[in-house]
Amino acid sequence: MDQLTQLSARLGEQLQALKAQVSTAESCTGGGIAEAITRVAGSSAWFEAGFVTYSNQQKTRQLGVPAELFRQVGAVSREVVRAMALGAQAASGARFAVAVSGVAGPDGGTPDKPVGTVWLAWADGEQLYAQCRRFAGDRHAVREQTVAAALQGLIRLAAGEKPEEG
């Protein structure tokens, strides 16, 4: 069993014990978090919904992210992933949510947000946490590290711990 499947199985055990569900709101991972979760047999008991909102328009349409945020701070930002996580919770009714938006590469980086920059947000009820990470490697490596970080944050949150703020 690979790392992402192990993390997903661990998350599932925790969520089942809590009788809670999770939803995902993904941009740069293109559904990779939801895919890792649904590798686990029985995940339908604790995985509620996955939103792949690659365009800013869909982040607004499906998750209710205010359009003005993209002009003010850009899609790869604390404000946008926080809004994505809250939108996934609201749209799905799940207690927990995770959201990611980043620059997976090989193009699209800027001096302020180089390739490998990813913002993650986790929500548990009304608690909301966000973190900026910088991952190394090619597009595949950045996406895989993002999925792992998203799952690890959910595991910490389900255990009653706070994912690190950044």
MITORTI-606094 format. One line per field, with one value per residue (C-alpha): x, y, z. Coordinates in nm, 4 decimals. Example, Ala and Ser with C-alpha at 12.3 -4.5 7.8 and 13.67 -1.06 7.14 Angstrom:
<pts>
c1: c(1.2300, 1.3670)
c2: c(-0.4500, -0.1060)
c3: c(0.7800, 0.7140)
</pts>
This chain:
<pts>
c1: c(0.0000, 0.1526, 0.1783, -0.1322, -0.3478, -0.2156, -0.2914, -0.6405, -0.7113, -0.5958, -0.8168, -1.1104, -1.0652, -1.0651, -1.3680, -1.5658, -1.4916, -1.6204, -1.9160, -1.8041, -1.7588, -1.5037, -1.5204, -1.2396, -1.1996, -0.9110, -0.7393, -0.3738, -0.4245, -0.7065, -0.8992, -0.5954, -0.7042, -1.0484, -0.8881, -0.6579, -0.9500, -1.1705, -0.8989, -1.0115, -1.2930, -1.5908, -1.4888, -1.8475, -1.9246, -1.6997, -1.6230, -1.9050, -1.7989, -1.5072, -1.4978, -1.2364, -1.2478, -0.9550, -1.0737, -1.1414, -1.4894, -1.5687, -1.4226, -1.6816, -1.9670, -1.9319, -1.7746, -1.8881, -1.5380, -1.5861, -1.4657, -1.2955, -1.0513, -0.8821, -0.8118, -0.7041, -0.4830, -0.4793, -0.6025, -0.2957, -0.3613, -0.4717, -0.7978, -0.8975, -0.8241, -1.0062, -1.3092, -1.2805, -1.2803, -1.5821, -1.7587, -1.6955, -1.8373, -2.1441, -2.2130, -2.1661, -2.2732, -1.9544, -1.8019, -1.4469, -1.3084, -0.9718, -0.8877, -0.5748, -0.4622, -0.1091, 0.1438, 0.2300, 0.4418, 0.6290, 0.4946, 0.2931, 0.5339, 0.6181, 0.8862, 0.6248, 0.4687, 0.7289, 0.6495, 0.5866, 0.3965, 0.0751, -0.1812, -0.3806, -0.6791, -0.8561, -1.1957, -1.3607, -1.6984, -1.6255, -1.2513, -1.0460, -0.6706, -0.4446, -0.0823, 0.1510, 0.3964, 0.6784, 0.7272, 1.0264, 1.0315, 0.8401, 0.4652, 0.3928, 0.6052, 0.4427, 0.0950, 0.1762, 0.3320, 0.0260, -0.2104, -0.0004, 0.0066, -0.3701, -0.4373, -0.1888, -0.3604, -0.7003, -0.5642, -0.4306, -0.7598, -0.9684, -0.7435, -0.8273, -0.4928, -0.4381, -0.2724, 0.0124, -0.0717, 0.1649)
c2: c(0.0000, 0.3348, 0.6431, 0.8211, 0.5107, 0.4586, 0.8202, 0.7916, 0.4698, 0.6323, 0.9338, 0.7040, 0.5219, 0.8538, 0.9916, 0.6715, 0.6866, 1.0461, 0.9581, 1.2512, 1.3176, 1.5106, 1.6997, 1.8256, 2.1447, 2.1050, 2.3143, 2.2221, 1.8573, 1.8091, 1.5637, 1.3788, 1.4091, 1.2677, 0.9916, 0.8924, 0.8887, 0.6763, 0.4119, 0.3008, 0.0464, 0.1799, 0.5446, 0.6248, 0.6168, 0.9172, 1.0900, 1.3269, 1.5169, 1.6374, 1.9648, 2.0100, 2.3828, 2.4476, 2.7821, 3.0884, 3.1033, 2.7562, 2.8423, 3.1210, 2.9235, 2.5969, 2.7103, 3.0706, 3.2201, 3.5967, 3.6928, 4.0066, 3.7915, 3.6782, 4.0382, 4.1336, 3.8421, 3.5844, 3.2258, 3.0959, 3.2666, 3.2148, 3.3986, 3.1881, 2.8467, 2.9468, 3.0457, 2.7206, 2.5094, 2.6920, 2.6600, 2.2848, 2.2490, 2.4553, 2.2806, 1.9281, 1.9467, 1.7690, 1.8536, 1.8504, 2.0007, 2.0536, 2.2962, 2.3416, 2.5942, 2.6221, 2.6448, 2.2865, 2.3887, 2.3652, 2.7118, 2.9728, 3.0662, 3.4242, 3.5708, 3.5978, 3.2574, 3.0296, 2.6846, 2.4586, 2.7220, 2.5729, 2.7107, 2.4549, 2.5116, 2.2770, 2.3271, 2.1480, 2.2927, 2.6607, 2.6165, 2.7151, 2.6849, 2.7700, 2.7080, 2.7969, 2.5282, 2.5228, 2.1820, 2.0792, 1.8723, 1.8449, 1.8825, 1.5247, 1.5592, 1.8898, 1.7454, 1.4260, 1.6190, 1.8451, 1.5467, 1.4014, 1.7339, 1.7758, 1.4291, 1.4749, 1.8007, 1.6324, 1.3522, 1.6080, 1.7978, 1.4827, 1.3976, 1.7327, 1.8903, 2.2112, 2.1959, 2.4439, 2.7979, 2.9542)
c3: c(0.0000, -0.0998, 0.1238, -0.0091, 0.0303, 0.3848, 0.4760, 0.3282, 0.5192, 0.8432, 0.7769, 0.7079, 1.0386, 1.2240, 1.0423, 1.0932, 1.4660, 1.4671, 1.2418, 1.0254, 0.6545, 0.4517, 0.1232, -0.0983, -0.3030, -0.5435, -0.8034, -0.8671, -0.7678, -1.0197, -0.8033, -0.6691, -0.3059, -0.3828, -0.5898, -0.3035, -0.0597, -0.2840, -0.3193, 0.0276, 0.0249, 0.2172, 0.1746, 0.0744, 0.4490, 0.5154, 0.1833, 0.0941, -0.2220, -0.4276, -0.6178, -0.8899, -0.9563, -1.1834, -1.3178, -1.1060, -1.2574, -1.1206, -0.7797, -0.7708, -0.9288, -0.7362, -0.4095, -0.3729, -0.3732, -0.4175, -0.7659, -0.6345, -0.4340, -0.7547, -0.8525, -0.5005, -0.3944, -0.6765, -0.6856, -0.5009, -0.1690, 0.1897, 0.1270, -0.1732, -0.0176, 0.2989, 0.0899, -0.1089, 0.2084, 0.3498, 0.0141, 0.0022, 0.3538, 0.2698, -0.0610, 0.0755, 0.4374, 0.5446, 0.8820, 0.7439, 0.4244, 0.2634, -0.0174, -0.2278, -0.4866, -0.6169, -0.8960, -0.9945, -1.2947, -1.5113, -1.6051, -1.4234, -1.1474, -1.0534, -0.8267, -0.5478, -0.6175, -0.7776, -0.9109, -0.6124, -0.4111, -0.2743, -0.0310, 0.1684, 0.3968, 0.6352, 0.7973, 1.0893, 1.1666, 1.2199, 1.2712, 0.9679, 0.9149, 0.6196, 0.5330, 0.2469, 0.1417, -0.1129, -0.2701, -0.4819, -0.7979, -1.1212, -1.1706, -1.0632, -0.7479, -0.6479, -0.6931, -0.5007, -0.2116, -0.2033, -0.1785, 0.1058, 0.2931, 0.2501, 0.3928, 0.6781, 0.7748, 0.7756, 0.9954, 1.2457, 1.2402, 1.2919, 1.5890, 1.7466, 1.6576, 1.4636, 1.1227, 1.1322, 1.0273, 0.7766)
</pts>
